[in-house]
Amino acid sequence: MNRFAAFILLLATSFAQTPNKQQVLWQKLEASIAEVERNLDGVLGVAIEDLTTGQKYLLHADEVFPQASSIKIAVLAELYHQAQQGKLKLTDLYTVQSSDLVPDSDIMGGLTPGVTRITLRDLATMMVAVSDNSATNVLIDRVGMENVNTFLDSLGLTHIRLRRRMMDLKAAGEGRENVATPAEMMALLEDLYRGKVLNKEFTNDFFKMLSTHKNSFIPRDLPEGLKIANKPGELEGVRNDSGIVFVEKRPYIICAMTTYLRRERDGEEAIRKISLETYRMFDRLARASEYGRVISPGNSSR
């Protein structure tokens, strides 16, 4: 090989090995998440996707995690799926029954059994906003547990499983847990976002519902007013949160799951930190040019 050819090869190899500027930001995010994982006394799984470019970050993303209330994303999706098919209407009325009530039902527990009539949409709002388990169980019975899993199968999501109603301790004790992987929960949210599941009207309403304000971990340190469609989950030794953060011009999916936690608060803190670092990167990408230049409103500097 002559000197010129060797030089060209060296130059090409150098370019191939030099990451672009945005890739450097992803590497820094990966390092931040790795540090969170090292300091967590438990098991962490993460799946993040840039909905603009399709780039992903995955950490233990194919591991199956108990979902707690995060499984309600799948229940909500099937509710809207059946509404689109005409099998039900979100305005259908339901009369609250005393047999519906389970512990920790913030809203349903205060309604009058046999008298109060509410819509399926009202029940969905309670399921999402305050994670009302009685409302969730009514919706599970209405759409059908097997129908939820058949719907997930149709999307190729075989590791997201609804196996029991909420607060069914007997089923949980028998190992029938509601589960998912970070990767498949991310895929479900992506399919919904891209309109592969619902038409435009139902897609918009689905994410409006999932964006209902709630106490959760992903939004904890993010700016007020930022649209975040997510659903957290809490069990003993388990903390999860999955959703879409609608950063203008750069929306992204984030699914963070923790289990085997020695202290649940550590899991919450891990998700909070990962969410904040992820937001900082996507916010920077959204506001910058391809070269990294940010021009803030009113800034006339050269």
C-alpha positions in Angstrom: 0.0 0.0 0.0 1.5 3.4 -1.0 1.6 6.3 1.3 -1.4 8.1 -0.2 -3.6 5.1 0.1 -2.5 4.5 3.6 -3.3 8.2 4.5 -6.8 7.9 3.0 -7.4 4.7 5.0 -6.2 6.3 8.2 -8.4 9.4 7.5 -11.5 7.3 6.8 -10.9 5.2 9.9 -10.5 8.4 12.0 -13.8 9.7 10.7 -15.5 6.4 11.4 -14.3 6.3 14.9 -15.2 10.0 15.7 -18.7 10.2 17.2 -20.9 13.1 16.0 -21.7 15.8 18.5 -25.2 14.5 19.2 -23.8 11.0 19.8 -21.5 12.5 22.4 -24.6 13.7 24.3 -26.1 10.2 24.2 -22.9 8.8 25.6 -23.0 11.3 28.4 -26.6 10.3 29.2 -25.6 6.7 29.1 -22.8 7.4 31.6 -25.2 9.3 33.9 -27.7 6.4 33.9 -24.8 3.9 34.6 -23.9 5.9 37.6 -27.5 5.8 38.9 -27.6 2.1 38.4 -24.3 1.6 40.3 -25.7 3.5 43.3 -29.0 1.8 43.3 -29.6 -1.1 45.8 -31.9 -2.9 43.5 -32.4 -3.8 39.8 -33.0 -1.1 37.1 -34.3 -1.4 33.6 -34.5 1.6 31.2 -35.7 2.1 27.7 -35.5 5.6 26.0 -36.4 6.5 22.4 -36.0 9.7 20.4 -39.3 9.8 18.5 -37.7 12.2 16.0 -34.8 10.0 15.0 -35.7 6.6 16.4 -32.4 6.4 18.3 -32.7 4.3 21.5 -31.0 3.7 24.8 -31.6 0.3 26.4 -30.5 -1.0 29.8 -31.8 -4.4 30.9 -34.7 -3.5 28.6 -35.7 -7.1 27.9 -36.0 -8.1 31.6 -39.5 -8.6 32.9 -40.5 -6.3 35.7 -43.7 -6.2 37.9 -45.7 -3.2 36.7 -48.0 -2.3 39.6 -50.2 0.6 38.3 -48.1 1.1 35.1 -50.1 -1.8 33.6 -53.0 0.6 33.5 -51.5 2.0 30.3 -52.4 -1.3 28.6 -55.9 -1.3 30.1 -56.4 2.3 28.9 -55.2 1.4 25.4 -57.6 -1.5 25.1 -60.5 0.7 26.3 -59.8 3.2 23.5 -59.2 0.3 21.1 -62.7 -1.1 21.8 -64.2 2.4 21.6 -62.8 2.8 18.2 -64.1 -0.6 17.1 -67.6 0.5 18.4 -67.7 -2.3 21.0 -68.3 0.4 23.7 -68.5 4.2 24.0 -66.5 6.2 26.4 -69.8 7.9 27.4 -71.4 4.6 28.4 -72.8 4.9 31.9 -71.9 2.6 34.8 -73.7 2.3 38.2 -71.2 2.0 41.0 -71.7 -1.2 43.1 -70.5 -1.9 46.6 -68.9 -5.1 45.3 -66.6 -2.9 43.2 -64.8 -1.3 46.1 -61.3 -2.4 47.1 -58.9 -0.7 49.5 -57.1 2.5 48.5 -59.9 3.7 46.2 -59.6 7.5 46.7 -62.6 8.5 44.6 -64.8 5.4 44.1 -64.9 4.8 47.8 -66.7 8.1 48.3 -69.4 7.4 45.8 -72.8 6.0 46.6 -73.2 2.4 45.5 -76.4 1.6 43.6 -77.0 5.3 43.0 -74.0 7.0 41.4 -73.7 6.7 37.7 -70.5 7.6 35.9 -69.1 7.2 32.4 -66.4 4.9 31.3 -64.4 8.0 30.6 -64.9 9.1 34.2 -63.6 5.7 35.4 -60.6 6.0 33.1 -59.8 9.5 34.5 -59.9 8.1 38.0 -57.7 5.2 36.9 -55.1 7.5 35.5 -55.2 10.6 37.7 -55.4 9.0 41.2 -54.7 5.4 40.2 -58.1 4.3 41.7 -58.0 0.5 41.8 -61.8 0.1 42.0 -62.3 2.1 38.9 -59.5 0.1 37.2 -61.1 -3.2 38.1 -64.5 -2.1 36.7 -62.7 -1.2 33.4 -60.8 -4.5 33.4 -64.1 -6.4 33.7 -65.7 -4.2 31.1 -63.0 -4.7 28.4 -62.0 -8.2 29.5 -58.6 -9.3 30.7 -58.1 -11.7 27.9 -59.0 -9.0 25.4 -56.2 -6.8 26.8 -53.7 -9.6 26.3 -55.0 -10.5 22.8 -54.7 -6.8 21.9 -51.1 -6.8 23.1 -50.4 -10.1 21.2 -51.6 -8.4 18.0 -48.9 -5.8 18.4 -46.2 -8.5 19.0 -46.0 -7.5 22.7 -45.9 -10.9 24.4 -44.2 -9.8 27.6 -46.7 -7.2 28.7 -49.3 -9.3 30.5 -52.4 -8.4 32.5 -52.8 -11.4 34.8 -54.9 -10.1 37.7 -57.2 -7.4 38.9 -55.9 -4.7 41.2 -55.5 -5.6 44.9 -55.9 -9.3 44.2 -53.4 -10.4 46.8 -54.4 -14.1 46.3 -53.5 -14.0 42.6 -50.3 -12.1 43.4 -49.4 -14.7 46.0 -49.8 -17.4 43.4 -47.4 -15.6 41.1 -49.9 -14.1 38.8 -48.3 -10.7 38.5 -48.9 -7.9 36.0 -45.7 -7.5 34.1 -43.8 -5.9 31.2 -40.4 -5.2 29.9 -39.1 -1.7 29.4 -38.5 -2.4 25.7 -42.1 -3.6 25.1 -43.7 -0.8 27.1 -41.7 1.6 25.0 -42.9 -0.2 21.8 -46.5 0.0 23.0 -46.2 3.8 23.6 -44.5 4.2 20.2 -47.2 2.3 18.3 -49.8 4.5 20.0 -47.9 7.7 19.3 -47.4 6.9 15.6 -51.1 6.1 15.1 -50.6 2.4 14.5 -53.3 1.5 17.1 -55.9 4.2 17.1 -57.1 6.8 14.6 -56.0 10.4 15.0 -59.0 11.4 17.1 -58.7 8.6 19.5 -54.9 8.9 19.6 -55.1 12.5 20.6 -57.7 11.7 23.3 -55.7 8.8 24.6 -52.7 10.9 25.2 -54.8 13.7 26.6 -56.2 11.2 29.1 -52.7 9.8 30.0 -51.4 13.4 30.4 -53.9 14.0 33.3 -51.9 15.5 36.2 -50.8 12.9 38.7 -48.2 12.4 41.4 -45.4 10.5 39.6 -41.7 10.3 39.2 -40.9 11.2 35.6 -42.3 14.8 35.9 -41.0 15.5 39.4 -38.1 17.8 38.4 -39.3 18.7 34.9 -40.8 22.2 34.0 -44.3 23.0 34.9 -46.6 23.0 31.9 -44.6 20.4 29.9 -47.0 17.8 28.5 -46.1 14.3 30.0 -48.3 11.3 29.3 -47.2 8.7 31.8 -48.3 6.2 34.5 -46.2 5.3 37.5 -46.5 2.1 39.5 -45.7 1.3 43.1 -45.5 -2.0 45.0 -43.4 -3.2 47.9 -39.8 -3.3 46.5 -41.0 -1.9 43.1 -41.1 1.6 41.6 -41.9 2.2 37.9 -42.8 5.0 35.5 -43.4 4.9 31.8 -44.6 7.6 29.4 -43.9 10.1 26.6 -42.5 13.5 27.3 -43.7 16.0 24.7 -40.7 18.3 24.4 -41.5 20.6 21.5 -39.7 19.5 18.4 -38.1 16.5 20.2 -40.6 14.2 22.0 -39.3 11.1 23.6 -40.4 7.9 25.3 -38.9 7.0 28.7 -39.7 3.8 30.6 -37.8 3.3 33.9 -38.5 0.2 36.0 -37.0 -0.9 39.4 -37.4 -4.0 41.5 -35.7 -5.8 44.3 -35.4 -2.4 46.0 -34.1 -2.4 49.5 -35.7 1.1 49.9 -38.6 2.1 47.6 -37.5 5.8 47.9 -34.2 4.9 46.2 -36.1 3.6 43.2 -38.2 6.8 43.0 -35.0 8.9 43.2 -33.3 6.8 40.5 -36.3 7.4 38.1 -36.3 11.1 39.0 -32.6 11.5 38.2 -32.8 9.5 35.0 -35.8 11.5 33.9 -34.1 14.8 34.6 -30.9 13.9 32.7 -32.9 12.6 29.8 -35.0 15.8 29.6 -31.9 18.0 29.7 -30.5 16.2 26.7 -33.6 16.3 24.6 -34.3 19.9 25.6 -30.8 20.9 24.4 -31.3 18.9 21.2 -34.7 20.6 20.6 -33.4 24.1 21.0 -30.1 23.8 19.2 -29.0 23.7 15.5 -27.2 20.7 14.2 -24.0 22.4 15.3 -25.2 22.9 18.8 -25.8 26.6 18.6 -28.8 27.8 20.7 -30.5 31.1 20.0 -32.8 32.1 22.8 -35.6 34.6 22.2 -34.3 38.1 22.4 -30.7 37.1 22.1 -28.9 39.3 19.5 -25.4 38.2 20.3 -23.1 37.1 17.4 
